[in-house]
Amino acid sequence: MEIIEGYLKIALSSGAVYLFLIVAIRLFGKKELAQLSIIDLVFILLISNAVQNAMVGPDSSLSGGLIAASTLFVVNYLFKYLLYRFPKLENIVQGADLMLIYKGQLNVSNMNKARITREEVLEAVREHGVSEIREVDLAVLETDGNISIISNEYKKRTTKKRKGRNKVMKNQ
């Protein structure tokens, strides 16, 4: 009976830590998720180490670790199911897309909401092969933290093809 209580405690602690991290990540902004910098990577590694003891306590056995991992998989599956089933919950947890540029004009209000600087928007614009903001028809900060760009020049193409690849295709 003591073993079962210990495993139940690990499962409950793991679930609580999972939910806490979801809320914390949501509160600190979605732009952080798109591309991890070295600072973000170190932060995630330290967080995982910091919460390990909160999940398994003094039980560092294989079974304790498997219970914690299994609980995280189950809670993650259930959480994703709930988000799928209840769109309003998804909007609360994931947030909504934010328009950053519309017809060449920055939406400063939405940039401030997302805590995104003009330089970060310019970087995303350049990454999509567009040289100036005025050439962008629409730029949207997606819920996953990526910035989608639509411009006049690239409306008909979804991917940028490499020159070498086009030569191969023409020869076929």
C-alpha positions as CSV (number, residue, x, y, z in Angstrom):
1,M,0.0,0.0,0.0
2,E,2.9,2.4,0.8
3,I,4.4,1.8,-2.7
4,I,1.1,2.7,-4.4
5,E,0.8,5.8,-2.3
6,G,4.3,6.8,-3.2
7,Y,3.6,6.3,-6.9
8,L,0.3,8.2,-6.6
9,K,2.2,11.1,-5.0
10,I,4.7,11.0,-7.9
11,A,1.8,11.0,-10.4
12,L,0.0,13.9,-8.7
13,S,3.2,15.9,-8.4
14,S,4.2,15.4,-12.0
15,G,0.7,16.5,-13.2
16,A,0.9,19.6,-11.0
17,V,4.3,20.5,-12.3
18,Y,3.1,20.0,-15.9
19,L,0.1,22.3,-15.4
20,F,2.3,24.9,-13.6
21,L,4.7,25.0,-16.5
22,I,1.9,25.4,-19.1
23,V,0.6,28.4,-17.2
24,A,4.0,29.9,-16.7
25,I,5.0,29.5,-20.3
26,R,1.6,31.1,-21.3
27,L,2.1,34.0,-19.0
28,F,5.6,34.8,-20.3
29,G,4.6,35.0,-23.9
30,K,4.3,32.8,-27.0
31,K,7.0,34.5,-29.0
32,E,9.6,32.6,-26.8
33,L,8.6,29.2,-28.3
34,A,9.3,29.8,-32.0
35,Q,13.1,29.7,-31.9
36,L,15.1,28.9,-28.8
37,S,18.2,31.0,-28.2
38,I,21.1,29.7,-26.1
39,I,19.5,31.6,-23.1
40,D,16.2,29.8,-23.6
41,L,17.8,26.4,-23.9
42,V,19.8,26.9,-20.7
43,F,16.6,28.1,-19.0
44,I,14.7,25.0,-20.1
45,L,17.5,22.7,-18.9
46,L,17.6,24.4,-15.5
47,I,13.8,24.3,-15.2
48,S,13.7,20.6,-15.9
49,N,16.4,20.0,-13.3
50,A,14.6,22.2,-10.8
51,V,11.3,20.5,-11.1
52,Q,12.6,16.9,-11.1
53,N,12.7,16.6,-7.4
54,A,9.3,18.2,-7.1
55,M,7.9,15.4,-9.3
56,V,9.7,12.3,-7.9
57,G,10.9,13.5,-4.5
58,P,13.4,11.2,-2.9
59,D,12.4,8.3,-5.2
60,S,15.1,8.2,-7.8
61,S,14.4,4.6,-8.9
62,L,13.6,3.5,-12.4
63,S,10.0,2.9,-11.5
64,G,9.6,6.3,-10.0
65,G,11.0,7.9,-13.1
66,L,8.8,5.8,-15.3
67,I,5.7,6.8,-13.3
68,A,6.6,10.5,-13.6
69,A,7.2,10.1,-17.4
70,S,4.0,8.1,-17.9
71,T,2.0,10.7,-16.0
72,L,3.5,13.5,-18.1
73,F,2.5,11.6,-21.3
74,V,-1.0,10.9,-20.0
75,V,-1.6,14.5,-18.8
76,N,-0.2,15.9,-22.0
77,Y,-2.5,13.7,-24.1
78,L,-5.6,14.6,-22.0
79,F,-4.6,18.3,-22.1
80,K,-4.3,18.3,-25.9
81,Y,-7.6,16.4,-26.1
82,L,-9.3,19.1,-23.9
83,L,-7.9,21.9,-26.1
84,Y,-9.2,20.2,-29.2
85,R,-12.6,19.5,-27.7
86,F,-13.1,23.0,-26.1
87,P,-11.9,25.8,-28.5
88,K,-12.5,28.5,-25.8
89,L,-10.0,26.7,-23.5
90,E,-7.6,26.5,-26.4
91,N,-7.9,30.2,-26.9
92,I,-7.2,30.8,-23.2
93,V,-4.1,28.5,-23.1
94,Q,-2.7,29.0,-26.6
95,G,-3.7,32.6,-27.2
96,A,-4.8,34.0,-30.5
97,D,-2.9,34.9,-33.6
98,L,-1.9,38.6,-33.7
99,M,-1.6,40.7,-36.9
100,L,1.7,42.5,-36.8
101,I,1.7,44.1,-40.3
102,Y,-1.3,44.9,-42.6
103,K,-0.7,46.3,-46.0
104,G,2.8,47.6,-45.2
105,Q,1.8,49.2,-41.9
106,L,3.0,48.0,-38.5
107,N,0.4,47.3,-35.9
108,V,2.2,48.7,-32.9
109,S,-0.6,47.9,-30.5
110,N,-0.3,44.2,-31.3
111,M,3.5,44.3,-31.2
112,N,3.3,45.8,-27.7
113,K,0.9,43.0,-26.6
114,A,3.3,40.4,-27.9
115,R,6.3,42.2,-26.6
116,I,7.9,42.1,-30.1
117,T,10.3,44.8,-31.2
118,R,10.4,46.4,-34.6
119,E,13.8,44.8,-35.1
120,E,12.4,41.3,-34.5
121,V,9.6,42.0,-37.1
122,L,12.2,43.2,-39.6
123,E,14.2,40.1,-39.0
124,A,11.2,37.9,-39.7
125,V,10.4,39.9,-42.8
126,R,13.9,39.4,-44.2
127,E,13.9,35.7,-43.3
128,H,10.9,35.4,-45.7
129,G,12.8,37.1,-48.5
130,V,11.1,40.5,-48.3
131,S,13.4,43.5,-48.0
132,E,11.0,46.2,-46.6
133,I,8.0,46.3,-44.3
134,R,6.0,48.3,-46.9
135,E,6.2,45.2,-49.3
136,V,4.4,43.0,-46.7
137,D,0.7,42.5,-47.2
138,L,0.2,40.6,-44.0
139,A,2.4,39.5,-41.1
140,V,0.9,37.4,-38.3
141,L,2.4,36.1,-35.1
142,E,1.0,32.6,-34.9
143,T,0.1,30.9,-31.7
144,D,3.2,28.7,-31.9
145,G,5.4,31.8,-31.9
146,N,6.3,31.8,-35.6
147,I,5.7,34.9,-37.7
148,S,4.0,34.2,-41.1
149,I,4.6,36.7,-43.9
150,I,2.6,37.2,-47.0
151,S,3.8,39.7,-49.6
152,N,2.9,40.6,-53.2
153,E,6.0,39.0,-54.5
154,Y,5.5,35.6,-52.8
155,K,1.7,35.2,-52.9
156,K,1.8,32.5,-55.5
157,R,4.7,30.6,-54.0
158,T,4.7,28.8,-50.7
159,T,8.4,27.9,-50.6
160,K,11.5,29.4,-52.0
161,K,13.2,27.1,-54.5
162,R,17.0,26.8,-54.8
163,K,18.6,27.5,-58.1
164,G,20.4,24.2,-58.4
165,R,17.2,22.3,-57.9
166,N,15.4,24.2,-60.6
167,K,18.1,23.2,-63.1
168,V,17.6,19.6,-62.3
169,M,13.8,19.8,-62.7
170,K,14.2,21.6,-66.1
171,N,16.4,18.8,-67.5
172,Q,13.9,16.1,-66.7
